[in-house]
Amino acid sequence: MKTIHPDTLHFLSALQINNNREWFNDNKNLYLQAKDNVENVMNEIISGISEFDSSVERLEAKNCIFRIYKDTRFSKDKTPYKTNIGASIVEKGPKTLNHAGYYVHLEPRKSFLAGGVYMTDSKNLKAIREKISVEAEKFLNILNKKTFKDDLELRGEKLVKIPQGFDKEDPMGDYIRFKQFTVFHPLSDKEVLDHHFIEHTVNIFKEMYHFNRFLNEAIS
């Protein structure tokens, strides 16, 4: 079974210390090996997700993995490389921001799995909030499922007040105030390197499925 190789995390650890072009160019073979390792594992994960979410079955890992090169034009941090390898598996196509999907983030001591909508336009955000208000019971049933609660944490920035156009007394007001609708599952380095990593990841994403579907049903 394919696994995340220890050398992949070792490369990312070394990059944290040597985040400069000279070191990266001298060690580019290590990066290519790490990228290839993650790509092979991600293809297995996509295959596993496809068993319960057919919308992603045609995606290829090579198109889902984000570039390691940073855009530093508008950042105070001018280090040229990301110190993580991330991959987004999304129904409407790799790396789309509007739709809910699945996300793998590999970074020494900071790895995690995530799902939902991190960034979307105001039209879609309003549609999600309206669906939560109208279909409150369905949404709460998803969040309150024991396996969901045991494995996932709902995260996202919140508005201070109920957004305009919604009833201030809406019983779902605490959820309507969210600006992002994401769920999070932390991973230790030991879990990332475990031989059951692919199986574990697919199981966590399976718990996210109905949450993602609920959000995507609202999004045009």
N, C-alpha and C positions, 0 to 999 in steps of 0.2 A: 504494500500500500504506500502511496506517495505521502510524504510528510514534509513539514518545514524543516530544513536542515539547520543545525546549529550554526553553520558558517553564515547563513543568511542574517541571523541576529548579530553575529560577531562583526559582519561587515557594517551593519547599521550602527553598532556601538563605536566602531573605529571611525565612522564618518562623523559621529557627534563630536569627536575630539579633533578630527582633521577635516573640517568642512571648508575646503579650499580646492580650487581647480587643479593645482599641481598634484596634490595627493590623489584626487579623484582620477585624474588622467593616468597616473602611475598605477592605479589599482582598479582600472575600469573592468578588467577581467573578473574581479571579485563581484562587482556590481552586476555584470551580465550573468554570472552564475546565480546570484541571488534572485535576480529578476526571472530567470528561467525556472528556478525552483518554485517561486511564488506562482508563476503562470501555470505550471503543471498542477500544482495543488488547487489553484482557483478553477481550473477546468473541471476537476473532480467535484468541487463544491457546486459549480453551476449545474453539473449533471445531477447532483443530489437534489438541488432546489427544484429542478425541472420535474421531479417526480410528484411534487405537490403544487407547483406553480409553473404551468406550461408556458407562461408569457416570456420566460427568460431562456427557453431551451435553445434558441438560435444564437444566443450571445457567445462570444469567444473571449476568453480571459485576456488575451493580448490587447483587446479593445477596451477592457474594463479597468485595467491597471493605470493609475495616474502616473504622469511623468515625474521623475525625481527632481527635475530641474525647476527651481523656484522662479517666480516672476517677482523680482525685487524692485521694480520701478516705483512702487508706492509704499514700500516697506522700509522702516528704519533698520531692520535686520537685513544686512546685505550678504549674509552667507548664501552661497549659490545653490545649495542642495537641501532638499527635505531629508530629514533623518528618519523617515518612515517609508513604508511601501503600503499604499492604500489601493483598494479596488472597489468599484461601485457596480453593483449588479441591478440594473433597473429595467423595468418592462419596456419603456418607450425608447430604449437605446442607451448605450454606455454613457455614463457621466452626465446624463440629463439632471437638471436641478429641480424641475417642476414636479416630477412624480415620485411617489414613495418606492423605495427599493431596499436593497440589502448592502451593507458596507462592511468590509474587512479592513482593519487598521493594524499593521504590524510595526511595532516599535519597541525596542528593549525596555522592559518594565512599564510600558504604557500601551500595550496592545488592547484592542477591544473589538467587539462586534456591535453594529448599530443598524437601525432600520428606521423607516418613516420618511418624513419630509423635513429636510434641514433648511432649504431655501426654496421659495416659490414666489410667484408674483402675487400682487394684492388681490386679483380676481380669484385665484385658486385658494388663497388663504381664507377669503371671505366664504367661499363655497364649502370649505372644510368646516369652518365654524358653524355655518348654517346646518350642515348635516349632523354635527355633534348635538346641536340644540334640538333638532327635530327628531333625531334617532338616538336619543340619550340612552335608552335602555340597551340597545344593541352595542353602543360604544362602551358602556360600563360593563357589560357582560364580557367583552373582549379583555378589558383591563383587569377585571376581577377574577378571571380564570386562574386557579391556583398555580398551575405550571407557568403561566405568564408572569404572575406576580413574583414567583420564586426566582425566575431567571432574568427578568427584565425590569428596568427602571425607566419610567417616562421622564424625559428631560426636554428642556427648551426654555428660552427667554420668555418672560411674560410682560404684558402691558400692566401698568399700575391700575388702570380702570377698564371696565367692560368697553370694547370698541364701539364706535358710533354705529347705530343701526341695529343694535341688539338690546334686548330688555335688560335693564340693570338688575332686575330681580330673577333673571334666568337661573334655575337651579344648576345649570351646567356652566355658570359664569366662570368658575375657576379654571375650567378647561378652555373656554372661549378666549380667555386672556392670553393663551399661548401664542407666541409668534413663530415657533417651530414645533413640530410634532414628531419627536424622535424617541426611540427606545434604545437602551444602552445595556451592554453586557461586558463587564471587564474580563480580561484574560491575563493570567500570569505567564511568564516566560515558560514555565514548566508545562502549562496547558498548551501553549503554542507549539512546543516541540514534541508533545505527546503523540504517539502513534494513532490515537483516536481523535486527533484534531479535526480532521475532515468530518467525521461522523458527528462530533460534538457541535461543530459549526452549523452543519445542516440541521441538526435538531433544534438549535437555538433559532435559526432562521424560520424553521417550521412554526415555532411559537409566534413569530412576528407576522406570519402570512395574513391572518385575518385582520390585523391592525393595518397592514399595508393596503389590503384590498378595500377596507373601509375608507381610507384616505383617497385612494385612486378612484373610487366610485364617485367622489365629489369633484374630482379634477377633470377638466375638459382636455 
